[in-house]
């Protein structure tokens, strides 16, 4: 009977050592809090916490997908329009001044 209690105690000690030896990493939690601070600003303070949580999770998931994706994210290109908009000649009524 004494051997049974010792093996139970040894298993408990082994379990405690395994659990307590896990190194915690708070970088991901800090990233989430930082992103929540950027999302929930003074101008956008009417969002409910669940809405902010969903927005942050969506943004972080998109970042992760772009990071893990082998193709690069498409960049926006700001160039001049190649199509021209026709300019109508001024009408006679637009040149008259009100009295």
Rosetta constraint file for C-alpha pairs under 8 A:
AtomPair CA 1 CA 5 HARMONIC 6.70 0.50
AtomPair CA 2 CA 6 HARMONIC 6.37 0.50
AtomPair CA 3 CA 7 HARMONIC 6.21 0.50
AtomPair CA 4 CA 8 HARMONIC 6.22 0.50
AtomPair CA 5 CA 9 HARMONIC 6.07 0.50
AtomPair CA 6 CA 10 HARMONIC 6.01 0.50
AtomPair CA 7 CA 11 HARMONIC 6.07 0.50
AtomPair CA 8 CA 12 HARMONIC 6.16 0.50
AtomPair CA 9 CA 13 HARMONIC 6.13 0.50
AtomPair CA 10 CA 14 HARMONIC 6.11 0.50
AtomPair CA 11 CA 15 HARMONIC 6.10 0.50
AtomPair CA 12 CA 16 HARMONIC 6.13 0.50
AtomPair CA 13 CA 17 HARMONIC 6.13 0.50
AtomPair CA 14 CA 18 HARMONIC 6.24 0.50
AtomPair CA 15 CA 19 HARMONIC 6.23 0.50
AtomPair CA 16 CA 20 HARMONIC 5.93 0.50
AtomPair CA 17 CA 21 HARMONIC 5.82 0.50
AtomPair CA 18 CA 22 HARMONIC 6.83 0.50
AtomPair CA 26 CA 30 HARMONIC 6.17 0.50
AtomPair CA 27 CA 31 HARMONIC 6.18 0.50
AtomPair CA 28 CA 32 HARMONIC 6.34 0.50
AtomPair CA 29 CA 33 HARMONIC 6.32 0.50
AtomPair CA 30 CA 34 HARMONIC 6.05 0.50
AtomPair CA 31 CA 35 HARMONIC 6.10 0.50
AtomPair CA 32 CA 36 HARMONIC 6.10 0.50
AtomPair CA 32 CA 56 HARMONIC 7.24 0.50
AtomPair CA 33 CA 37 HARMONIC 6.18 0.50
AtomPair CA 34 CA 38 HARMONIC 6.41 0.50
AtomPair CA 35 CA 39 HARMONIC 6.17 0.50
AtomPair CA 35 CA 56 HARMONIC 6.34 0.50
AtomPair CA 36 CA 40 HARMONIC 5.82 0.50
AtomPair CA 36 CA 52 HARMONIC 6.88 0.50
AtomPair CA 36 CA 53 HARMONIC 7.44 0.50
AtomPair CA 36 CA 56 HARMONIC 6.20 0.50
AtomPair CA 37 CA 41 HARMONIC 6.54 0.50
AtomPair CA 39 CA 44 HARMONIC 7.47 0.50
AtomPair CA 39 CA 52 HARMONIC 6.88 0.50
AtomPair CA 39 CA 55 HARMONIC 7.79 0.50
AtomPair CA 39 CA 56 HARMONIC 7.22 0.50
AtomPair CA 40 CA 44 HARMONIC 5.61 0.50
AtomPair CA 40 CA 45 HARMONIC 5.66 0.50
AtomPair CA 40 CA 47 HARMONIC 7.34 0.50
AtomPair CA 40 CA 52 HARMONIC 6.78 0.50
AtomPair CA 41 CA 45 HARMONIC 5.67 0.50
AtomPair CA 47 CA 51 HARMONIC 6.08 0.50
AtomPair CA 47 CA 52 HARMONIC 6.28 0.50
AtomPair CA 48 CA 52 HARMONIC 6.41 0.50
AtomPair CA 49 CA 53 HARMONIC 6.05 0.50
AtomPair CA 50 CA 54 HARMONIC 6.19 0.50
AtomPair CA 51 CA 55 HARMONIC 6.18 0.50
AtomPair CA 52 CA 56 HARMONIC 6.12 0.50
AtomPair CA 53 CA 57 HARMONIC 6.12 0.50
AtomPair CA 54 CA 58 HARMONIC 6.08 0.50
AtomPair CA 55 CA 59 HARMONIC 6.19 0.50
AtomPair CA 56 CA 60 HARMONIC 6.08 0.50
AtomPair CA 57 CA 61 HARMONIC 5.99 0.50
AtomPair CA 58 CA 62 HARMONIC 6.17 0.50
AtomPair CA 59 CA 63 HARMONIC 6.24 0.50
AtomPair CA 60 CA 64 HARMONIC 6.16 0.50
AtomPair CA 61 CA 65 HARMONIC 6.13 0.50
AtomPair CA 62 CA 66 HARMONIC 6.18 0.50
AtomPair CA 63 CA 67 HARMONIC 6.07 0.50
AtomPair CA 64 CA 68 HARMONIC 6.05 0.50
AtomPair CA 65 CA 69 HARMONIC 5.77 0.50
AtomPair CA 66 CA 72 HARMONIC 7.35 0.50
AtomPair CA 66 CA 73 HARMONIC 6.67 0.50
AtomPair CA 90 CA 94 HARMONIC 6.52 0.50
AtomPair CA 90 CA 95 HARMONIC 7.35 0.50
AtomPair CA 91 CA 95 HARMONIC 6.93 0.50
AtomPair CA 92 CA 96 HARMONIC 6.83 0.50
